[in-house]
Amino acid sequence: MKLTFCGAAHEVTGSCHLLEVNKHKILVDCGMFQGSNFNEGKNHDAFPFKPSEINAVLITHAHLDHVGRLPKLVREGFKGSVFMTKATVELAELVWRDAYHIMQDENEKYGMPILFDNVDIANTVALCQGLDYHDLIEILPGVKAVWRDAGHIFGSAFITITAENKQIIFSGDIGNINEPIVKDTEQLGIAQTLVLESTYGDRLHEGIKTRKGMILDLIKDGVKRGGTIMIPSFSLERTQELLYELNMLVEYDKTLPEVPVFLDSPLAIDAMKVYEKYPEYYDVEAAKLRQSGDDFLAFPRLQLTYTREESKRINQVRGAKIIIAGAGMMNGGRILHHALRYLSDPASTLLLIGYQAQNTLGRKLYEGASKVKIFNEEVKVKCAIKAVGGLSAHGDQKKLLFWVEKAVKKPEQIFCVHGEPHAATELAHRLRDNFNIKTFVPEMGETVEI
């Protein structure tokens, strides 16, 4: 068994791992790299393998940095089966179509190349096979796999692959503790090798009560300032979690200030239908709310702006308002139009609620940039910049250590991926020191024997 790290090595995006076993070549995830531009230049580089020689692809979840290059893989010759949970199939198609629309816009305005088109998306969807959690399937002769709930986003999973009398687990992304809507991460099972994400491997999140209080306090402060509160948010899970929290503040706590809330994300709006279709994925609290008739993704003052015309009309609303829009790292999407308009407004607020990868606009603003470029226009940053880590859909260092500690049987070796160098290295050292496990932080393109 041979494993090659083809993405998300020493960085957070571009997840892609090549597993060679029983003369088969299997990819686990095939995500986009994300940086200063939505369609990062590295996405157009040749794969470090021949797409036509890949026999199967296994997908952990539908975030762009885990599925975004799959239509490119198909475009360049892959014809095998793609396995993922049923909800992930539906969400991934929405993600691909949304990405294509953004790439189309960037192509028309700035001549940026397009990674794939609607034909490639349709061909990719045709190869997808939706699975239920815990179904043990033979994906290829002599190779079996099972998907278990990672508690990260709707339909997310960590995958156990069994072949050659060995087991290897790919974590995908592991969810935060007590995330709303989705169930908690399932127990880590038995495997000699674990490929583990390390996005927050060097950090701890705020607690649940602290998180909820921070959201409310920051919104109240933003409303008091009288400007626009911009919230860049990942359209899958982060947005739904935020709506869940806002719904609780409106319907139950009755503490959210009386201001309009706009969900300016076609992808997030489309994803709501998938959430309605798979209620068996809900955690206990969300299931109870649904059964009581409470639509926790909607509340009276929430307005959905699906079309471009509806989005533009947000500008006509005077006074304080909340705008939730993608992309979550501000490297594309409608949030850029709002940022162009309001970053220079001292009365406005930018509230960052998710991870901001290196070189993204969100990261530059988080680190205190005084001016930035948006659509080739220089913008002075005068609004307040705030951040809440506890809303992240990623588990922090404590959660990741706990997950490994409570495994049915601890793995013999762990490869820390999907993290910036310091985060991955810090987590690797903690795992080694706490549990006496061999840990590694692999290089991009590195190949190891399992």
N, C-alpha and C positions, 0 to 999 in steps of 0.2 A: 504494500500500500504506500503510495507516494502522494505528498501534498505540496502544492505550489501556491504561494500567496500572490494573487494577480491584482489585488486592489485592497484598499483600506489597511495598508501596512504603513505604520508611522503617520497615518492620517485618518480622518473620521469618515470620509466618503469613498464611493467607488467599490463597495464590497464585492469581492469576486474571488472564489477559492476553487482551485482545480484539484480534484481527487482522482488519482489513477489507481484502479483496483480491478483484478480479474480481467485485465486487458481492456477494461472499459475506462472511458474518460467522462467524469461527472463534474459539472459546475454546481457549486452552492452559491447562489445569488449572482447577479450580473448587473451591478448598479452604476449609476452615473456619478462621475466626479463633480463636485460642486465647489465653486470658488467665486471670483469676482464677477464672472458672467454666469448666467443660468446654464448655458450650453458650453461648459468649460472645454478648452482646447484639447485636453487629454482624452476627452471622450471620442475624438476622431482618430486617435492613434490606432494602429493595428493591434488586434488582440495578440497576446503572447502565445497563442495556440491557434490552430486552424478550426474555425467554427464548424466546418463540415465534419470534423473528427470527434466532436463532442457527442456523446451518446444520450445524455439526459441532463436536465437542469432541475435543481431543487431550490425552491424559493422559500425564504423564511417569512417575509412580509412585504407589504405593498409600498413602502416608502421608496421614493425615487432613487435614493442612493443604494438601494438593494435590487431594484428591478429595472432601472432606467435604460440600461443598454441592451436589454433582452431583444427588443425589436431590431436593433443593429446587428445582434448575433444572428437572428433569423435572416435578415437582409443579406448577410455575408455567407450564408450557406448552411446554418444549423437546421436540421430537419427532425430532431429527436423529440421526445416527450418532455413537457415541463410540468412538474408536480408542485402543488401548493394547496393550502386550504381553500374551501369553496368561496368564502368571503374574499380571500386574497385575489382570486381570479377576477372577481367583479371589480374590486378596488383597483387592481393593477391596470385593468383596461381604462378606467377613468383617469388614472395617473398618466398613462401613455398618451391619451388623447389630449389631456390638458397640457402636457409637455409639448406636444406637437403644435398646438395653437400658439404657445409662447414662442417656440422656435420659428413658426411662420411669421409672427409679428417682428421678431428680431431680424429675420431674413429680409423682409420688406423694407424695414426702416434703416438697417445698418449693413445689410449684405452678409449677415452671419450665416454660416453653413447650417443645414438641417441634418440631424443625425438619422432620422427615419421619417416615414410618412404613413398615411392612413392604410395603405396597402400592407406595409410591413406590420402594422398593429393588428390588422385583421388576420394575417398569416400567423402571427404570434399567438393570438387568442385561440386559433384553431388547434394549436399544439398543446394547449393547457388542459390539465386534468385536475379537477377539484376534489379534495379529500376531506374527510372528517378527522378531527383530532383522534389520536390513539389507533387509527387504522394501520396495521402493519402490512406493508405491501412490498412485493418484489419488483423494484423499479427496473432491474436488469437481471439477467441470470446470475444467481449467486450473490446478489446485492439487495438487502432489504432496508427499508427506512420507515420511521414513524415520526409524526409531527405531534408535539405537545405544546400546550399554551404557554407562551412567553410573557403574557400579561403586558405587552408593550403597546400595540395598537390592535384594532379589531382584526381578528384572524391571524395575528402574529404567532410564530411558533419557533421553538428550538427543535432541531432535527437530529435524531440518532440514526446513524448509518451502521449497519452490521455487514461485514464481509471478511473472508479469510480468517474467521474465528477472532476478529477484532471488532471493536466498537469505537466510533468517533462521534462526538457531539459537536454540532455547530450551533452556537447560542443565538445567532441572529442578534437582535437587540433585546435586552432584558428590561422589563418594565419597572417603573418606580413602585414603591410600596403604597398600598391602598389607593391605587388609581381609581377614579370614578369610571363607571360604565363597564370596563373590562375586568375579567377575573384576575386574581393574583397569579403570579408566576408559579407554574407547577414545580414539584420537586425535581431536582437534577437526579437523573438515573445513574446507570452504570456505564462507564466507558473508560478505556485506557487513556484516551486523548480528548481534551476539550479545547475547542477554538472559541475564545471568549472575547466579547466586546469589552472595550475599556474607555468609552466616551467620557464618563465621569470617574475614572479610576483614581483620580487624585483629589476628589471633592466630595463634600457632603451637602445634601439638600436641607432646606428648612423643613420642619415638621408640618403635618397636615393643618393643624390649627394656625400655626404661624403663616403658612402659605395662604390660607383663606383670608386671614386678617390683613396680610400684606396686599393682596389683590384689592380688597375693599378700601384700605387706607390710600393706596396709590390712585385708585379711581376717584375717590373723594377729593384728594389733593389736586388731581388733574381737572376735575369739574370746578373746583374753587378757583383755579387759575383762569378758567373761562375758555380755554382753547380746545383743540381736538386731541383726543387720546387715541393714538395709533398703536395697534397691537399686531405686529407681524406674526403670523401663526401658521404652522404646518397644517395643511388642510385635512389630513387624516390624523385623528385622535387628539392632537393638541387643541384644535379648534373645538371639537366635541366636548372635551374635558372642560374647557373654558366656558362653553355655553352651559354645561351642567352646573358649574359653580355659580355662574351669573343667575341661572334659573333659581338656584337655592336662595341666593341673596334677594331675589325679587319676590318669589312666591312664598317663601317660608320665613326667612329672616326679616324681609321687608326693609332692608338697609341700603340697597343700591340707590344712589341718587337718581332723580327723575330726569334722565337724559336719554335721547334715542341711541340705540345700538344697531349698527349696520354690520351684517355679515356679507362682506364684499368678496366672495370666493366661489365661483361656479363649481369648482371641484369639491369643496366642502359641502355645498348645497346638494350636489349630485350624490355624495357619499351618504347622506342622510337616509336615502332609500335602501341602501345596503344595511344600515343599522336596523332599520325596521324589519328587514327580511330575515335576520338571524338573531332573534331574541335569546336563543340558547347560549349565545356568547356573553350575555350580560352577567355582571356580578349580582349578588343577592339584593343590594340596595337598588340598583337600577331596575332589576326585574320587578321589585315591589312597586316602584314608582310607575312603571308601565302598566302593571296590573290594576293600579288605582286610577288609571286614566290620565296620569301626568306625563305629558310629552316633555321630557327633560331637556330636549334640544330646542325648545321654543318657549318664549314668554311674551307677554303683551307688547312690550316696546321694542322687540327685536324685528328688524326689517331685513329681508333677504334681497340683495341686489345682484341679480343673475346676469343681466345684459350689460353691455358697455354703457348704454344710455342711462340705465338705472344707476350704475356706478357714478357716472358724471353728475347726476342730480344730487348726490351727497354733498357736493360743493355748495349747493344753494341753501343748505341747512345752516342757519346761523347759531352762534352760541356753542356751548359745550356739547360734544358728541363723542361716541366711541366707535371706532372703525376697526374691525377685525378683517385682515386680508392676508393672502399669501403673496410671496413665498416667505416661509418662516425665517430664512436667513437673509432675506432682502436681496437676493441675487436674481430676481426676476419677479414677474407677476404684478398685480394691481397695487400692492403696497408701495411700489416705487413711485406711482403717480401721486399718491397721498404724501409720501415723504418729500417729493419735489415741492409740493405745495406748502407743507406745514413744518418741515424741519427748521426753517428759518424764523418760525413764529415763537417768540419767548413765552407765549401763553400756552403753547401746546406741549404734549408729552408723548414720548416714544416709550412704550412698555415692552421690553424684551422678555419673552416667557419660554424660550427654547434655546437649544445649543446653537452657537454661532461659530461656524467653522472658520479656519484661517482664510484670510483674503476676501471674505465676504463683506458686503456693505454693513451687515448687522454687526460683525466683529469689529470693524473699524469704528462704528459708532459706540459700541460697548466699551472700547478702549479709549474713548475720549477724543476722537477726531473733531477738529474745529471746523473743518470744511470737507466736503465730499463731492464726488461727481456722480450725477444721475442723468442718464440720457445725454451724456456729453456736456452737461451743464453744471457749472460749479455752484454748489449750494452751501451757504454758511449755516452751521449748526448752532441754533440758539435755543431750541426747545429743551425741556428736561429729558434726560435719558435715565430710565429706571430698568431694573432687571429683577425677575423672580425665578430662582433656580428650581424651587419646589414644584413648579408646574411641568417640569421636564418629564417626558414619557420614558426616559432612561433611568435605570437604577443608579444610585450613587455608589461610592466605594463600599460603604457599609452593606448595602443590599447585595452587591456582587460577592463580597466575602461571605455573607450569610448564606447565599445560595450554594456556594461551593462547600461551605462547612456542613450544611444539612443534606448533602448528597447521599443517596442510598449507599454509594461507595465512592470515595474521593478518587478523581482521576490521577493517573500516574504522571501526566505531563499536561501543561496548559500553555497555549499560545495566545498571547494578548494582542488583539487586533482592533481595528475600528476605534482608534484613539490616537491623539497626538502623542509625540514621543514621551513627554513627561508623564502624562496620564497613564499610558500603557506600561511604562517602566515602573512607576510607583505602585500600580496594582500588582504587577508581576513580583515585585519585591515583597509586598505584603502577603501574597499567596504563598510564596516560598517560605518566608519566615514564620507565618502562622501555622501552616499545614505541612511543611516539609515536602512540598511538591516541586518537581522540576518545572521551571517557568521560562518562557522565551518571549522576546519581542521581535518577531520576524521582520526581515527586510523585504521590500517590494521585489518580487520575482524570485525570492528564495524558495528552494525546494528541500523538503525533509522526508526522510523515511519514517513511516509510522509502524 
